[in-house]
Amino acid sequence: MQERSSIGDVDPEVMARYKAELGTEASDEQVLRSRGFLQDGHLTNAGVLLFSESPARFMPWARVCVIRLDGSKMETGRRLNIVKDRTFDGPLPKTIDGAKEFISSQLREFQYLGDDGRFKVIPEYPEFAWFEGLVNAVTHRDYAMSGDHIRVMMYDDRLEITSPGKLPNIVTLENMKYTRWSRNPTIARTLVEFGWVRELNEGVQRIYDEMASFFLREPTFSEPNGASVRLTLENSATSRVLRRGDTIASDIGEDALGALGEYELAALQYVYGRGRVTARELTDHLGRSVKVSRPALKSLVKKGILDWHGNSAHDPSQYYSLHGSK
């Protein structure tokens, strides 16, 4: 119980949403008491996490930090490569909603040639996989462990979700797809009522299935420091293109395709899908700066894969197309 808390700390929006899910018109106090979130006028720990406007007032470590990086590792000092970061520390329902929206805005899309010869667009990762990982972290983290928070790290080649606390009770890395257990049953039950949480193993099994359906490597669960659980999803951008882009490989050669960098591959796929591209269009497509897109395009021109069209370096109508086309 949080003795500094009271019903006055409750977020009215979250409370109204919860009552709507339950289909009740009872007062906020009646609902909180009957569900075990309010005792002797104070919110319980679960009550603070789920319904308080500012859980961080009572538990400063109860937050989710999402960081998007440029590259496959975090740099420091002058080479610091954080592109965007956002912290969510409201009641858990709002934290989940906010983190989901932000993560979704930072994910890229990939194009590939389907069996019918048409280009198709797929997300960087299946939404279920990363969102289930996020919800599991929020639901099952060890909230008694102060000094650490949930971290979502978005690298160029992978997404990592790290949650403080070891796997709960009888759950292990080996049996987690088949063993049911929750460290925080009250939070889990409530998030089920909000429509998010499944039993721990049900969601985990589907993460594996969803990654396989996207032709991606199996998800990896680990306990990197013996005091936290990490889910790693790899986007396999290069192998995905090599596997599904047979037409591109036949045009430019498998060796040449295999030697391309990630952004060169993305630029080439974009041109194949649209016939031409400008540096600005590629910048928007990649979600990176023009300092990334322009060198990728110039490199493809130098390799004889793309042609540049324009009257000068400052020509506003300049564009790039496949070599030999216009």
N, C-alpha and C positions, 0 to 999 in steps of 0.2 A: 504494500500500500504506500502511496505517496502522500504523506501527511500535510505537505504544503499545498496540495491540490484540493479543488472543490468542483462542484458542478458548474461553477462559473467559468471554468477553464475549457469547457466542452465547445468544440467547433460546431456551430449550428447547422452548417451545410452538410457535414458528414453525418451528423445525428439525424437530420431529416432524410438523408439518403438511406441510412440504415433502417429507419422506421418504415420507409416505403418498401424496402426489400422484405421486411418482416410482415408487412401488411397490417400494421397496428396504428391506432390513433392514441395510444396511451401517452402520458407525459414523458418527457425526456428522463426525468428522475425515476419514474416507474420502470421504464425499459432498462435503464442502467442498473438499477437495483436487482431486478428480476434476472438479468443476465450475468450478474456477478461482477459488474464493472464499478460499482459504487458501494462502499462500505463505510458506515459511520460518517457519512458526509464527505468522504475522500475517495478519489479515484484509485483503483488498483493499478499496478504496473501495466497490465494489459489495457486497462481503461485509458491510461495516459497515452500509451503508444497508439491506440486505435482512434481515440476520440478527442484528445486534447488539441487545442489550436497550435500549441507549441510544445511538443514532447521534449525538445532540446532543453527547455528550461529545467526539466527534471532529470533528463538523461542526455547529456550533451553528445554522447556517442551514438545516439539513435538517429542516424542519418545515412543517406546514400549519396556517394560522390561519383559522378560520371565524368570521365576524362577521355577526350579524343586526342590522339597523338599522330604526328606525322612521322611515320617510320615503324620499325618493328621492335624498338626498345625505347625506354625513356632516357632522354639525355638530361644533362644538368648544366648549370652555369650559362655561358654564352650560347651553348648548343641546345638549350631548353626547347623542346619540340612539342609542347602542349598547344594544340590548335584551339580547343574549346574545353571548358570545364563548367560543371554546374553541380550544386549541392542541393539536395532535397531533404528537409528536416521537419516537415509537417506531419500531421496524423498519417498513419500508414496508408489509408486509401488514397489520400492526395499525393503521398510520396510515390506510390505505385503509378498513378496516373501521370504525374509530372515526369518521372524518370522514363516511362514508356514513350511519351511524346518526344522527349529530348533525344533519347537513343535512336528512335525511328528517324528523326530529322538528320542524324549524323551518319546513317548507313548509306552505302552506295548501292547502285543497281548495276547488274552485269548483263551484257547481251551475249547471245550465242546463236549459232545457226542450228535450227531444228532439223529433224529428218525431212521435213517438207521443203527445205531450202529457204524458209523464211526466218528472219531474225526474231528472237523472243527476248523478253526482258524478265529477269528474275532478281529478287533481292539478294543482298550480300549473304544473308543467313535467313533460314526460315523463321518467320516471326515467332511461331510457337516456341522454338528452341530457346531463343534468348529471353523471351518474356517469361517463360516458365522458369528459367534459371533465375531471373530477377525476383519473381514472386516467391520461389523457394527460399532464396537468400533472406528476403524480408520476413518470411514466415518462420524459418527454422534457425535463424542465427541465435547465438547465445547473448541475450540482452543483459545478462549478469556480468558479462565481460566488458568492463569499461576501458576507455582509452583507444578503442579501435572502432571502425565503422565499415559498412559495406562499400566496396569499391568496384566500379565497372570501368575497365580499361579497354579502350577501343584502339587497337593497333591496326596498321595497314593489312596485316596478314591474319589477325585473330582478334577475338573478343574474350576478355576474361572477367568473370564475376567472382569476387572473393568475399566470403562471409565469415565474420569472426566466430570462433568456436569449432570444436571438433564435430564430427558426425555424431548425431544423438544416439545414446544408449547402444542398442544391439546392431545398429546400422553400420556397415563397413563399406569400403570402396568396392569390395568383391560382391556383396549381396544387395547393394542399394537399389538395384532394379527390381528386386523381388521382396524386399522387407519393408513393412509398414511401421513407422514410428514418427512421432512428432515431439520435439522438445517443448514446444509452446502450443499445447492443444487448444487453449482458449482462443489464441490469436488465429490458429488454423481454422477452427470452427467458424469464427466470425468472418474470415476472408472467404470461406466456402459460402457463407450467406451472402456475401457481396458478389459471388459468382466467379471467383478467381482460382481458389486452391483446390487441387485434387489430392488424394492420398499421395504421399511422397513418392512411392515407387511407380504409380501410374503415370505421373508426369514425366519422370525420368525415362521410362521406357519409350515414351512417345518422342522425347528429345532425340533419342538414338534413331528412331524411325524417320523423323522429319529430316535429320541431317543426311541420312542415306537417300531419301527421296530427292534431295538437291544435289546428289552426286558429290557430297562432301565427306571428309573423313569423320570417323566416329568422334563424338564429344569425349573430352577427357576430364575426369574428376580426380582431384588430388588433394592432399593435405600438406601444402608446401612447407609450413613451419611447425607442423604438429599442433597448431592452435587455431587453424582456420580451414575452410573448405573452398576449393577453387574449381569452377567450371570453365573449361577452355573450349571455344568453338573456333575452328580454323576455316577461313573462307576459301583456301586453295584456289586463289584467283588464276594463277598460271596453269595449274593442272586442269582446271575446269575448261579453260579456253582450248588447251591442247586436246582434251578429250572430245569436246563438242564442236570444235572449229575445223573440221577436216577440210572444208572448202577453202578456208584461208590458207591452210598448210599446203594444199595442192597448188595454190596460186603463187605463193612466195617461197615455198620450200620449207620442209620441216625444220631443217637446221637453222634457217634464218628466223623462223617463228620462235624456236626454242631459245634463241639468243636475245630476244626482246625483253625489255624490262616491263614491270607491271603497268606503268603509265603508257608506255608505247603500245602494249597489247590493248589496253582500254581504248586508246585513240584509234587503233586500227579497226577494232570491232565497231566503234562508232561510225567510222567512215564507211565500212561495209554496209552498215544498216541504213545510212542516209546519203551516201554518195559523195558527200563533201562535208567539211567542218572548218570552222574558224577557231582561233585560239580562245576566244571568249566562250563559244559554245562548249568547247572541251573543258574549259575551266568550270563552267556551271555543272557539266555532267559529272566531273570527278569530285566536285566539292572541294577543290584545292585552289591555290592561287595560280595566276598566270605564269609565275616563275616555275611552276611545275608543268603546266600544259604546253607552253611555247617550246621549251627545250625538247619535250617528247616529240612534238611535231617536226621540229627542225632535224632531230636525229633520224626520223623516218624518211625525211627527204634526202638526207645525206646517204642513207642506206639504199636509196633507189626504190623505196616502197611507196612513198607518196610524192606528189608534185605540188609545188607552191605556185599559186596564181596571184599576181598583183603587180602594180606598177612601181611600188617602192615599199620600204619597210613600214612606212606610215600610212599606206593605202588603207582606208577604212573598209574597202570591199574585198580585201585579200582573203584567200581561203586555201584549203588543201584538199586534194582529191587523190584517188588511187593513181599510181603511176600509169601513164598512157591514156587516162580518161580526162574528161574536162568537166 
